Amino acid sequence: MSNTRQMFSAGKSRGEGQAKADQLLQPASDRASQAAQSAQETKEQAAGFLQQTGEQVMNMAHEAADAVKDALGVSNADASSNGSTTTTRTTTTTTKQH
């Protein structure tokens, strides 16, 4: 019987130790999950910002090209009076809000 009690006591101690370790590690696991979620949100915000900035730069480049064409007298408005088609650019910006 002494052996059975020793085995029971050892198993009980091991189980209590595991429960205490789990209890101590849970807050660290929660913080790691929160940090990962925050990093993902930051990544998404940065991607949205970069996309929006890229679209703005592209629009400015198109406007600059149109201004040069106007200055040189080869703008799309002149071409349309000769029977050519005119190209119109439309840009839509989408941002994700959290």
C-alpha positions as CSV (number, residue, x, y, z in Angstrom):
1,M,0.0,0.0,0.0
2,S,2.9,2.3,0.7
3,N,3.9,2.1,-3.0
4,T,0.4,3.0,-4.2
5,R,0.3,6.0,-1.9
6,Q,3.7,7.1,-3.2
7,M,2.5,6.7,-6.8
8,F,-0.7,8.6,-6.0
9,S,1.3,11.4,-4.3
10,A,3.7,11.7,-7.2
11,G,0.9,11.8,-9.7
12,K,-1.0,14.4,-7.7
13,S,2.2,16.5,-7.4
14,R,2.8,16.3,-11.1
15,G,-0.7,17.3,-12.0
16,E,-0.6,20.2,-9.6
17,G,2.7,21.3,-11.0
18,Q,1.3,21.1,-14.6
19,A,-1.7,23.1,-13.6
20,K,0.5,25.8,-12.0
21,A,2.7,26.0,-15.1
22,D,-0.3,26.4,-17.3
23,Q,-1.7,29.1,-15.0
24,L,1.7,30.9,-15.2
25,L,2.1,30.6,-19.0
26,Q,-1.5,31.6,-20.0
27,P,-0.9,35.4,-19.5
28,A,2.2,35.2,-21.7
29,S,0.3,33.3,-24.3
30,D,-2.5,35.9,-24.3
31,R,0.0,38.7,-24.6
32,A,1.7,37.0,-27.6
33,S,-1.7,36.5,-29.3
34,Q,-2.5,40.2,-28.8
35,A,0.8,41.2,-30.1
36,A,0.4,39.1,-33.2
37,Q,-3.1,40.6,-33.8
38,S,-1.8,44.1,-33.4
39,A,1.1,43.4,-35.8
40,Q,-1.4,42.1,-38.4
41,E,-3.6,45.2,-38.0
42,T,-0.5,47.5,-38.4
43,K,0.5,45.6,-41.5
44,E,-2.9,46.0,-43.0
45,Q,-3.0,49.7,-42.3
46,A,0.5,50.2,-43.8
47,A,-0.6,48.3,-46.9
48,G,-3.6,50.5,-47.3
49,F,-1.6,53.6,-46.8
50,L,1.0,52.5,-49.3
51,Q,-1.7,51.6,-51.9
52,Q,-3.4,55.0,-51.4
53,T,-0.1,56.8,-51.7
54,G,0.8,54.9,-54.8
55,E,-2.5,55.8,-56.4
56,Q,-2.0,59.5,-55.5
57,V,1.5,59.4,-57.0
58,M,0.1,57.8,-60.2
59,N,-2.6,60.4,-60.5
60,M,-0.1,63.2,-60.1
61,A,2.1,61.6,-62.8
62,H,-0.9,61.4,-65.1
63,E,-1.8,65.0,-64.4
64,A,1.8,66.1,-65.0
65,A,1.9,64.2,-68.3
66,D,-1.4,65.8,-69.4
67,A,0.0,69.2,-68.5
68,V,3.1,68.6,-70.6
69,K,0.9,67.4,-73.5
70,D,-1.2,70.5,-73.2
71,A,1.9,72.7,-73.2
72,L,3.2,71.0,-76.3
73,G,-0.2,71.1,-78.0
74,V,-0.6,67.3,-78.2
75,S,-3.3,66.9,-75.6
76,N,-6.2,64.4,-75.9
77,A,-8.6,67.3,-76.4
78,D,-6.8,68.2,-79.7
79,A,-6.8,64.6,-80.8
80,S,-10.6,64.3,-80.2
81,S,-11.3,67.1,-82.5
82,N,-9.6,65.2,-85.3
83,G,-11.9,62.2,-84.8
84,S,-9.7,60.2,-82.3
85,T,-11.0,58.8,-79.1
86,T,-10.3,60.4,-75.7
87,T,-9.1,58.3,-72.8
88,T,-10.5,59.1,-69.3
89,R,-8.9,57.7,-66.1
90,T,-10.9,57.0,-63.0
91,T,-9.3,55.9,-59.8
92,T,-11.1,54.4,-56.8
93,T,-9.5,54.3,-53.4
94,T,-10.6,51.8,-50.8
95,T,-9.5,52.0,-47.2
96,K,-10.1,49.4,-44.5
97,Q,-11.2,50.8,-41.1
98,H,-10.7,48.9,-37.8
